[in-house]
Amino acid sequence: MKEAESIRDNAEKKMKAATAYMATVNKAIAEQEKERKAAREKKDNKDNKDNTQNNESKK
């Protein structure tokens, strides 16, 4: 019986550790996505500004 309890306790500890790890991973992924989105928006804004300037210079 003690062996079964020990196995269960060990499994619970591993599940808690895995849950904490996945939360950390998901947080890091979300942060990367946020950074990528900001970089993409910055590039799009620059491209739009460049296109506007090019169009105005053609007039």
CHARMM internal coordinates of N, CA and C (Angstrom, degrees):
IC EDIT
DIST 1 N 1 CA 1.4470
DIST 1 CA 1 C 1.5296
ANGL 1 N 1 CA 1 C 111.25
DIST 1 C 2 N 1.3270
ANGL 1 CA 1 C 2 N 115.67
DIHE 1 N 1 CA 1 C 2 N -42.77
DIST 2 N 2 CA 1.4659
ANGL 1 C 2 N 2 CA 118.57
DIHE 1 CA 1 C 2 N 2 CA 179.53
DIST 2 CA 2 C 1.5240
ANGL 2 N 2 CA 2 C 111.02
DIHE 1 C 2 N 2 CA 2 C -63.43
DIST 2 C 3 N 1.3284
ANGL 2 CA 2 C 3 N 115.59
DIHE 2 N 2 CA 2 C 3 N -33.56
DIST 3 N 3 CA 1.4620
ANGL 2 C 3 N 3 CA 118.95
DIHE 2 CA 2 C 3 N 3 CA 179.38
DIST 3 CA 3 C 1.5305
ANGL 3 N 3 CA 3 C 110.39
DIHE 2 C 3 N 3 CA 3 C -65.31
DIST 3 C 4 N 1.3160
ANGL 3 CA 3 C 4 N 117.05
DIHE 3 N 3 CA 3 C 4 N -40.83
DIST 4 N 4 CA 1.4651
ANGL 3 C 4 N 4 CA 121.13
DIHE 3 CA 3 C 4 N 4 CA 178.78
DIST 4 CA 4 C 1.5255
ANGL 4 N 4 CA 4 C 110.29
DIHE 3 C 4 N 4 CA 4 C -64.85
DIST 4 C 5 N 1.3189
ANGL 4 CA 4 C 5 N 117.06
DIHE 4 N 4 CA 4 C 5 N -41.60
DIST 5 N 5 CA 1.4721
ANGL 4 C 5 N 5 CA 120.61
DIHE 4 CA 4 C 5 N 5 CA 178.07
DIST 5 CA 5 C 1.5214
ANGL 5 N 5 CA 5 C 110.36
DIHE 4 C 5 N 5 CA 5 C -64.05
DIST 5 C 6 N 1.3172
ANGL 5 CA 5 C 6 N 116.03
DIHE 5 N 5 CA 5 C 6 N -40.30
DIST 6 N 6 CA 1.4589
ANGL 5 C 6 N 6 CA 120.57
DIHE 5 CA 5 C 6 N 6 CA 179.33
DIST 6 CA 6 C 1.5292
ANGL 6 N 6 CA 6 C 110.57
DIHE 5 C 6 N 6 CA 6 C -63.61
DIST 6 C 7 N 1.3249
ANGL 6 CA 6 C 7 N 115.95
DIHE 6 N 6 CA 6 C 7 N -42.97
DIST 7 N 7 CA 1.4650
ANGL 6 C 7 N 7 CA 120.13
DIHE 6 CA 6 C 7 N 7 CA 179.08
DIST 7 CA 7 C 1.5211
ANGL 7 N 7 CA 7 C 109.90
DIHE 6 C 7 N 7 CA 7 C -63.49
DIST 7 C 8 N 1.3407
ANGL 7 CA 7 C 8 N 116.78
DIHE 7 N 7 CA 7 C 8 N -44.01
DIST 8 N 8 CA 1.4653
ANGL 7 C 8 N 8 CA 120.98
DIHE 7 CA 7 C 8 N 8 CA -179.95
DIST 8 CA 8 C 1.5310
ANGL 8 N 8 CA 8 C 110.41
DIHE 7 C 8 N 8 CA 8 C -63.16
DIST 8 C 9 N 1.3316
ANGL 8 CA 8 C 9 N 116.61
DIHE 8 N 8 CA 8 C 9 N -45.46
DIST 9 N 9 CA 1.4661
ANGL 8 C 9 N 9 CA 120.22
DIHE 8 CA 8 C 9 N 9 CA 179.49
DIST 9 CA 9 C 1.5253
ANGL 9 N 9 CA 9 C 111.05
DIHE 8 C 9 N 9 CA 9 C -61.07
DIST 9 C 10 N 1.3244
ANGL 9 CA 9 C 10 N 115.66
DIHE 9 N 9 CA 9 C 10 N -41.84
DIST 10 N 10 CA 1.4588
ANGL 9 C 10 N 10 CA 120.52
DIHE 9 CA 9 C 10 N 10 CA 179.25
DIST 10 CA 10 C 1.5289
ANGL 10 N 10 CA 10 C 110.41
DIHE 9 C 10 N 10 CA 10 C -63.75
DIST 10 C 11 N 1.3276
ANGL 10 CA 10 C 11 N 116.18
DIHE 10 N 10 CA 10 C 11 N -41.74
DIST 11 N 11 CA 1.4660
ANGL 10 C 11 N 11 CA 120.39
DIHE 10 CA 10 C 11 N 11 CA 178.80
DIST 11 CA 11 C 1.5252
ANGL 11 N 11 CA 11 C 110.52
DIHE 10 C 11 N 11 CA 11 C -64.16
DIST 11 C 12 N 1.3303
ANGL 11 CA 11 C 12 N 117.03
DIHE 11 N 11 CA 11 C 12 N -41.09
DIST 12 N 12 CA 1.4692
ANGL 11 C 12 N 12 CA 120.65
DIHE 11 CA 11 C 12 N 12 CA 178.52
DIST 12 CA 12 C 1.5249
ANGL 12 N 12 CA 12 C 111.00
DIHE 11 C 12 N 12 CA 12 C -62.36
DIST 12 C 13 N 1.3159
ANGL 12 CA 12 C 13 N 116.76
DIHE 12 N 12 CA 12 C 13 N -41.78
DIST 13 N 13 CA 1.4697
ANGL 12 C 13 N 13 CA 120.64
DIHE 12 CA 12 C 13 N 13 CA 178.60
DIST 13 CA 13 C 1.5286
ANGL 13 N 13 CA 13 C 110.57
DIHE 12 C 13 N 13 CA 13 C -62.70
DIST 13 C 14 N 1.3290
ANGL 13 CA 13 C 14 N 115.64
DIHE 13 N 13 CA 13 C 14 N -42.79
DIST 14 N 14 CA 1.4649
ANGL 13 C 14 N 14 CA 119.37
DIHE 13 CA 13 C 14 N 14 CA 179.98
DIST 14 CA 14 C 1.5264
ANGL 14 N 14 CA 14 C 111.04
DIHE 13 C 14 N 14 CA 14 C -65.82
DIST 14 C 15 N 1.3271
ANGL 14 CA 14 C 15 N 116.65
DIHE 14 N 14 CA 14 C 15 N -38.72
DIST 15 N 15 CA 1.4704
ANGL 14 C 15 N 15 CA 120.10
DIHE 14 CA 14 C 15 N 15 CA 178.49
DIST 15 CA 15 C 1.5291
ANGL 15 N 15 CA 15 C 110.52
DIHE 14 C 15 N 15 CA 15 C -65.08
DIST 15 C 16 N 1.3207
ANGL 15 CA 15 C 16 N 117.37
DIHE 15 N 15 CA 15 C 16 N -41.19
DIST 16 N 16 CA 1.4678
ANGL 15 C 16 N 16 CA 120.40
DIHE 15 CA 15 C 16 N 16 CA 178.03
DIST 16 CA 16 C 1.5217
ANGL 16 N 16 CA 16 C 110.38
DIHE 15 C 16 N 16 CA 16 C -63.29
DIST 16 C 17 N 1.3292
ANGL 16 CA 16 C 17 N 116.12
DIHE 16 N 16 CA 16 C 17 N -42.34
DIST 17 N 17 CA 1.4635
ANGL 16 C 17 N 17 CA 120.00
DIHE 16 CA 16 C 17 N 17 CA 179.08
DIST 17 CA 17 C 1.5289
ANGL 17 N 17 CA 17 C 110.39
DIHE 16 C 17 N 17 CA 17 C -64.50
DIST 17 C 18 N 1.3254
ANGL 17 CA 17 C 18 N 116.60
DIHE 17 N 17 CA 17 C 18 N -41.85
DIST 18 N 18 CA 1.4663
ANGL 17 C 18 N 18 CA 120.49
DIHE 17 CA 17 C 18 N 18 CA 179.62
DIST 18 CA 18 C 1.5257
ANGL 18 N 18 CA 18 C 110.62
DIHE 17 C 18 N 18 CA 18 C -64.90
DIST 18 C 19 N 1.3206
ANGL 18 CA 18 C 19 N 116.61
DIHE 18 N 18 CA 18 C 19 N -40.27
DIST 19 N 19 CA 1.4655
ANGL 18 C 19 N 19 CA 120.74
DIHE 18 CA 18 C 19 N 19 CA 179.17
DIST 19 CA 19 C 1.5259
ANGL 19 N 19 CA 19 C 110.49
DIHE 18 C 19 N 19 CA 19 C -63.39
DIST 19 C 20 N 1.3194
ANGL 19 CA 19 C 20 N 116.45
DIHE 19 N 19 CA 19 C 20 N -44.06
DIST 20 N 20 CA 1.4656
ANGL 19 C 20 N 20 CA 120.32
DIHE 19 CA 19 C 20 N 20 CA 178.79
DIST 20 CA 20 C 1.5274
ANGL 20 N 20 CA 20 C 110.41
DIHE 19 C 20 N 20 CA 20 C -63.75
DIST 20 C 21 N 1.3270
ANGL 20 CA 20 C 21 N 116.61
DIHE 20 N 20 CA 20 C 21 N -41.46
DIST 21 N 21 CA 1.4596
ANGL 20 C 21 N 21 CA 120.91
DIHE 20 CA 20 C 21 N 21 CA 179.23
DIST 21 CA 21 C 1.5292
ANGL 21 N 21 CA 21 C 110.79
DIHE 20 C 21 N 21 CA 21 C -62.57
DIST 21 C 22 N 1.3235
ANGL 21 CA 21 C 22 N 116.43
DIHE 21 N 21 CA 21 C 22 N -45.75
DIST 22 N 22 CA 1.4673
ANGL 21 C 22 N 22 CA 120.00
DIHE 21 CA 21 C 22 N 22 CA -179.49
DIST 22 CA 22 C 1.5235
ANGL 22 N 22 CA 22 C 111.11
DIHE 21 C 22 N 22 CA 22 C -64.28
DIST 22 C 23 N 1.3223
ANGL 22 CA 22 C 23 N 117.23
DIHE 22 N 22 CA 22 C 23 N -36.18
DIST 23 N 23 CA 1.4652
ANGL 22 C 23 N 23 CA 119.79
DIHE 22 CA 22 C 23 N 23 CA 176.96
DIST 23 CA 23 C 1.5257
ANGL 23 N 23 CA 23 C 109.80
DIHE 22 C 23 N 23 CA 23 C -62.64
DIST 23 C 24 N 1.3192
ANGL 23 CA 23 C 24 N 116.36
DIHE 23 N 23 CA 23 C 24 N -41.11
DIST 24 N 24 CA 1.4651
ANGL 23 C 24 N 24 CA 120.89
DIHE 23 CA 23 C 24 N 24 CA 178.60
DIST 24 CA 24 C 1.5271
ANGL 24 N 24 CA 24 C 110.71
DIHE 23 C 24 N 24 CA 24 C -64.82
DIST 24 C 25 N 1.3208
ANGL 24 CA 24 C 25 N 116.04
DIHE 24 N 24 CA 24 C 25 N -43.90
DIST 25 N 25 CA 1.4650
ANGL 24 C 25 N 25 CA 120.88
DIHE 24 CA 24 C 25 N 25 CA 179.35
DIST 25 CA 25 C 1.5249
ANGL 25 N 25 CA 25 C 110.21
DIHE 24 C 25 N 25 CA 25 C -62.71
DIST 25 C 26 N 1.3274
ANGL 25 CA 25 C 26 N 116.85
DIHE 25 N 25 CA 25 C 26 N -46.64
DIST 26 N 26 CA 1.4637
ANGL 25 C 26 N 26 CA 120.41
DIHE 25 CA 25 C 26 N 26 CA -179.40
DIST 26 CA 26 C 1.5211
ANGL 26 N 26 CA 26 C 111.49
DIHE 25 C 26 N 26 CA 26 C -62.66
DIST 26 C 27 N 1.3215
ANGL 26 CA 26 C 27 N 116.57
DIHE 26 N 26 CA 26 C 27 N -37.01
DIST 27 N 27 CA 1.4644
ANGL 26 C 27 N 27 CA 120.46
DIHE 26 CA 26 C 27 N 27 CA 177.81
DIST 27 CA 27 C 1.5325
ANGL 27 N 27 CA 27 C 110.14
DIHE 26 C 27 N 27 CA 27 C -64.80
DIST 27 C 28 N 1.3275
ANGL 27 CA 27 C 28 N 116.42
DIHE 27 N 27 CA 27 C 28 N -43.06
DIST 28 N 28 CA 1.4650
ANGL 27 C 28 N 28 CA 120.62
DIHE 27 CA 27 C 28 N 28 CA 179.21
DIST 28 CA 28 C 1.5281
ANGL 28 N 28 CA 28 C 110.84
DIHE 27 C 28 N 28 CA 28 C -64.34
DIST 28 C 29 N 1.3278
ANGL 28 CA 28 C 29 N 116.75
DIHE 28 N 28 CA 28 C 29 N -40.87
DIST 29 N 29 CA 1.4672
ANGL 28 C 29 N 29 CA 120.39
DIHE 28 CA 28 C 29 N 29 CA 178.49
DIST 29 CA 29 C 1.5215
ANGL 29 N 29 CA 29 C 110.27
DIHE 28 C 29 N 29 CA 29 C -63.37
DIST 29 C 30 N 1.3237
ANGL 29 CA 29 C 30 N 116.50
DIHE 29 N 29 CA 29 C 30 N -43.59
DIST 30 N 30 CA 1.4686
ANGL 29 C 30 N 30 CA 120.39
DIHE 29 CA 29 C 30 N 30 CA 179.59
DIST 30 CA 30 C 1.5234
ANGL 30 N 30 CA 30 C 110.59
DIHE 29 C 30 N 30 CA 30 C -62.15
DIST 30 C 31 N 1.3185
ANGL 30 CA 30 C 31 N 117.05
DIHE 30 N 30 CA 30 C 31 N -39.94
DIST 31 N 31 CA 1.4661
ANGL 30 C 31 N 31 CA 121.14
DIHE 30 CA 30 C 31 N 31 CA 179.21
DIST 31 CA 31 C 1.5304
ANGL 31 N 31 CA 31 C 110.34
DIHE 30 C 31 N 31 CA 31 C -64.99
DIST 31 C 32 N 1.3328
ANGL 31 CA 31 C 32 N 116.99
DIHE 31 N 31 CA 31 C 32 N -42.21
DIST 32 N 32 CA 1.4651
ANGL 31 C 32 N 32 CA 120.18
DIHE 31 CA 31 C 32 N 32 CA 177.99
DIST 32 CA 32 C 1.5222
ANGL 32 N 32 CA 32 C 111.20
DIHE 31 C 32 N 32 CA 32 C -62.86
DIST 32 C 33 N 1.3149
ANGL 32 CA 32 C 33 N 116.43
DIHE 32 N 32 CA 32 C 33 N -42.39
DIST 33 N 33 CA 1.4664
ANGL 32 C 33 N 33 CA 120.14
DIHE 32 CA 32 C 33 N 33 CA 178.76
DIST 33 CA 33 C 1.5262
ANGL 33 N 33 CA 33 C 110.50
DIHE 32 C 33 N 33 CA 33 C -62.21
DIST 33 C 34 N 1.3165
ANGL 33 CA 33 C 34 N 116.01
DIHE 33 N 33 CA 33 C 34 N -40.29
DIST 34 N 34 CA 1.4664
ANGL 33 C 34 N 34 CA 121.03
DIHE 33 CA 33 C 34 N 34 CA 178.74
DIST 34 CA 34 C 1.5336
ANGL 34 N 34 CA 34 C 110.04
DIHE 33 C 34 N 34 CA 34 C -62.01
DIST 34 C 35 N 1.3341
ANGL 34 CA 34 C 35 N 116.19
DIHE 34 N 34 CA 34 C 35 N -44.28
DIST 35 N 35 CA 1.4673
ANGL 34 C 35 N 35 CA 120.59
DIHE 34 CA 34 C 35 N 35 CA 179.17
DIST 35 CA 35 C 1.5311
ANGL 35 N 35 CA 35 C 111.26
DIHE 34 C 35 N 35 CA 35 C -65.14
DIST 35 C 36 N 1.3320
ANGL 35 CA 35 C 36 N 116.45
DIHE 35 N 35 CA 35 C 36 N -41.88
DIST 36 N 36 CA 1.4709
ANGL 35 C 36 N 36 CA 120.07
DIHE 35 CA 35 C 36 N 36 CA 178.65
DIST 36 CA 36 C 1.5226
ANGL 36 N 36 CA 36 C 110.89
DIHE 35 C 36 N 36 CA 36 C -62.91
DIST 36 C 37 N 1.3207
ANGL 36 CA 36 C 37 N 115.75
DIHE 36 N 36 CA 36 C 37 N -42.13
DIST 37 N 37 CA 1.4646
ANGL 36 C 37 N 37 CA 120.03
DIHE 36 CA 36 C 37 N 37 CA -179.61
DIST 37 CA 37 C 1.5264
ANGL 37 N 37 CA 37 C 110.22
DIHE 36 C 37 N 37 CA 37 C -63.25
DIST 37 C 38 N 1.3357
ANGL 37 CA 37 C 38 N 116.56
DIHE 37 N 37 CA 37 C 38 N -43.45
DIST 38 N 38 CA 1.4630
ANGL 37 C 38 N 38 CA 120.37
DIHE 37 CA 37 C 38 N 38 CA 179.41
DIST 38 CA 38 C 1.5296
ANGL 38 N 38 CA 38 C 110.59
DIHE 37 C 38 N 38 CA 38 C -63.42
DIST 38 C 39 N 1.3240
ANGL 38 CA 38 C 39 N 116.91
DIHE 38 N 38 CA 38 C 39 N -42.26
DIST 39 N 39 CA 1.4659
ANGL 38 C 39 N 39 CA 120.50
DIHE 38 CA 38 C 39 N 39 CA 179.31
DIST 39 CA 39 C 1.5258
ANGL 39 N 39 CA 39 C 110.67
DIHE 38 C 39 N 39 CA 39 C -65.00
DIST 39 C 40 N 1.3293
ANGL 39 CA 39 C 40 N 116.49
DIHE 39 N 39 CA 39 C 40 N -40.61
DIST 40 N 40 CA 1.4611
ANGL 39 C 40 N 40 CA 120.84
DIHE 39 CA 39 C 40 N 40 CA 179.20
DIST 40 CA 40 C 1.5251
ANGL 40 N 40 CA 40 C 110.47
DIHE 39 C 40 N 40 CA 40 C -64.41
DIST 40 C 41 N 1.3401
ANGL 40 CA 40 C 41 N 116.83
DIHE 40 N 40 CA 40 C 41 N -43.13
DIST 41 N 41 CA 1.4682
ANGL 40 C 41 N 41 CA 120.45
DIHE 40 CA 40 C 41 N 41 CA 178.45
DIST 41 CA 41 C 1.5245
ANGL 41 N 41 CA 41 C 111.29
DIHE 40 C 41 N 41 CA 41 C -64.19
DIST 41 C 42 N 1.3268
ANGL 41 CA 41 C 42 N 116.18
DIHE 41 N 41 CA 41 C 42 N -39.62
DIST 42 N 42 CA 1.4657
ANGL 41 C 42 N 42 CA 120.17
DIHE 41 CA 41 C 42 N 42 CA 178.66
DIST 42 CA 42 C 1.5292
ANGL 42 N 42 CA 42 C 110.10
DIHE 41 C 42 N 42 CA 42 C -62.76
DIST 42 C 43 N 1.3339
ANGL 42 CA 42 C 43 N 116.35
DIHE 42 N 42 CA 42 C 43 N -43.84
DIST 43 N 43 CA 1.4665
ANGL 42 C 43 N 43 CA 120.52
DIHE 42 CA 42 C 43 N 43 CA 179.14
DIST 43 CA 43 C 1.5287
ANGL 43 N 43 CA 43 C 110.33
DIHE 42 C 43 N 43 CA 43 C -64.84
DIST 43 C 44 N 1.3308
ANGL 43 CA 43 C 44 N 116.58
DIHE 43 N 43 CA 43 C 44 N -43.96
DIST 44 N 44 CA 1.4680
ANGL 43 C 44 N 44 CA 120.01
DIHE 43 CA 43 C 44 N 44 CA 179.44
DIST 44 CA 44 C 1.5238
ANGL 44 N 44 CA 44 C 111.02
DIHE 43 C 44 N 44 CA 44 C -61.21
DIST 44 C 45 N 1.3255
ANGL 44 CA 44 C 45 N 116.58
DIHE 44 N 44 CA 44 C 45 N -41.79
DIST 45 N 45 CA 1.4647
ANGL 44 C 45 N 45 CA 120.10
DIHE 44 CA 44 C 45 N 45 CA 178.69
DIST 45 CA 45 C 1.5204
ANGL 45 N 45 CA 45 C 110.95
DIHE 44 C 45 N 45 CA 45 C -63.02
DIST 45 C 46 N 1.3368
ANGL 45 CA 45 C 46 N 116.56
DIHE 45 N 45 CA 45 C 46 N -41.49
DIST 46 N 46 CA 1.4661
ANGL 45 C 46 N 46 CA 120.41
DIHE 45 CA 45 C 46 N 46 CA 178.63
DIST 46 CA 46 C 1.5278
ANGL 46 N 46 CA 46 C 109.99
DIHE 45 C 46 N 46 CA 46 C -64.89
DIST 46 C 47 N 1.3401
ANGL 46 CA 46 C 47 N 115.80
DIHE 46 N 46 CA 46 C 47 N -44.21
DIST 47 N 47 CA 1.4719
ANGL 46 C 47 N 47 CA 119.72
DIHE 46 CA 46 C 47 N 47 CA 179.03
DIST 47 CA 47 C 1.5253
ANGL 47 N 47 CA 47 C 110.81
DIHE 46 C 47 N 47 CA 47 C -60.93
DIST 47 C 48 N 1.3251
ANGL 47 CA 47 C 48 N 116.62
DIHE 47 N 47 CA 47 C 48 N -42.96
DIST 48 N 48 CA 1.4689
ANGL 47 C 48 N 48 CA 120.16
DIHE 47 CA 47 C 48 N 48 CA 179.03
DIST 48 CA 48 C 1.5235
ANGL 48 N 48 CA 48 C 110.98
DIHE 47 C 48 N 48 CA 48 C -63.18
DIST 48 C 49 N 1.3264
ANGL 48 CA 48 C 49 N 116.09
DIHE 48 N 48 CA 48 C 49 N -40.88
DIST 49 N 49 CA 1.4647
ANGL 48 C 49 N 49 CA 120.39
DIHE 48 CA 48 C 49 N 49 CA 179.20
DIST 49 CA 49 C 1.5304
ANGL 49 N 49 CA 49 C 109.97
DIHE 48 C 49 N 49 CA 49 C -64.67
DIST 49 C 50 N 1.3328
ANGL 49 CA 49 C 50 N 116.07
DIHE 49 N 49 CA 49 C 50 N -44.38
DIST 50 N 50 CA 1.4668
ANGL 49 C 50 N 50 CA 120.54
DIHE 49 CA 49 C 50 N 50 CA 178.70
DIST 50 CA 50 C 1.5277
ANGL 50 N 50 CA 50 C 110.99
DIHE 49 C 50 N 50 CA 50 C -61.75
DIST 50 C 51 N 1.3276
ANGL 50 CA 50 C 51 N 116.55
DIHE 50 N 50 CA 50 C 51 N -42.73
DIST 51 N 51 CA 1.4670
ANGL 50 C 51 N 51 CA 120.27
DIHE 50 CA 50 C 51 N 51 CA 179.66
DIST 51 CA 51 C 1.5211
ANGL 51 N 51 CA 51 C 110.92
DIHE 50 C 51 N 51 CA 51 C -64.32
DIST 51 C 52 N 1.3180
ANGL 51 CA 51 C 52 N 116.46
DIHE 51 N 51 CA 51 C 52 N -40.34
DIST 52 N 52 CA 1.4673
ANGL 51 C 52 N 52 CA 120.33
DIHE 51 CA 51 C 52 N 52 CA 178.62
DIST 52 CA 52 C 1.5255
ANGL 52 N 52 CA 52 C 110.00
DIHE 51 C 52 N 52 CA 52 C -62.82
DIST 52 C 53 N 1.3195
ANGL 52 CA 52 C 53 N 116.61
DIHE 52 N 52 CA 52 C 53 N -44.55
DIST 53 N 53 CA 1.4666
ANGL 52 C 53 N 53 CA 120.40
DIHE 52 CA 52 C 53 N 53 CA 179.66
DIST 53 CA 53 C 1.5274
ANGL 53 N 53 CA 53 C 110.66
DIHE 52 C 53 N 53 CA 53 C -64.32
DIST 53 C 54 N 1.3278
ANGL 53 CA 53 C 54 N 116.95
DIHE 53 N 53 CA 53 C 54 N -40.48
DIST 54 N 54 CA 1.4698
ANGL 53 C 54 N 54 CA 120.36
DIHE 53 CA 53 C 54 N 54 CA 178.81
DIST 54 CA 54 C 1.5214
ANGL 54 N 54 CA 54 C 110.82
DIHE 53 C 54 N 54 CA 54 C -64.28
DIST 54 C 55 N 1.3236
ANGL 54 CA 54 C 55 N 116.45
DIHE 54 N 54 CA 54 C 55 N -42.40
DIST 55 N 55 CA 1.4653
ANGL 54 C 55 N 55 CA 120.29
DIHE 54 CA 54 C 55 N 55 CA 179.94
DIST 55 CA 55 C 1.5273
ANGL 55 N 55 CA 55 C 110.87
DIHE 54 C 55 N 55 CA 55 C -65.40
DIST 55 C 56 N 1.3114
ANGL 55 CA 55 C 56 N 116.69
DIHE 55 N 55 CA 55 C 56 N -39.54
DIST 56 N 56 CA 1.4683
ANGL 55 C 56 N 56 CA 120.31
DIHE 55 CA 55 C 56 N 56 CA -179.09
DIST 56 CA 56 C 1.5235
ANGL 56 N 56 CA 56 C 110.84
DIHE 55 C 56 N 56 CA 56 C -69.47
DIST 56 C 57 N 1.3261
ANGL 56 CA 56 C 57 N 116.62
DIHE 56 N 56 CA 56 C 57 N -34.90
DIST 57 N 57 CA 1.4642
ANGL 56 C 57 N 57 CA 119.19
DIHE 56 CA 56 C 57 N 57 CA -179.22
DIST 57 CA 57 C 1.5307
ANGL 57 N 57 CA 57 C 111.18
DIHE 56 C 57 N 57 CA 57 C -72.25
DIST 57 C 58 N 1.3341
ANGL 57 CA 57 C 58 N 116.94
DIHE 57 N 57 CA 57 C 58 N -22.35
DIST 58 N 58 CA 1.4660
ANGL 57 C 58 N 58 CA 120.45
DIHE 57 CA 57 C 58 N 58 CA 178.45
DIST 58 CA 58 C 1.5201
ANGL 58 N 58 CA 58 C 111.97
DIHE 57 C 58 N 58 CA 58 C -77.59
DIST 58 C 59 N 1.3151
ANGL 58 CA 58 C 59 N 117.41
DIHE 58 N 58 CA 58 C 59 N -19.69
DIST 59 N 59 CA 1.4763
ANGL 58 C 59 N 59 CA 120.73
DIHE 58 CA 58 C 59 N 59 CA -176.59
DIST 59 CA 59 C 1.5001
ANGL 59 N 59 CA 59 C 112.85
DIHE 58 C 59 N 59 CA 59 C -73.51
END
COOR INIT
IC SEED 1 N 1 CA 1 C
IC BUILD
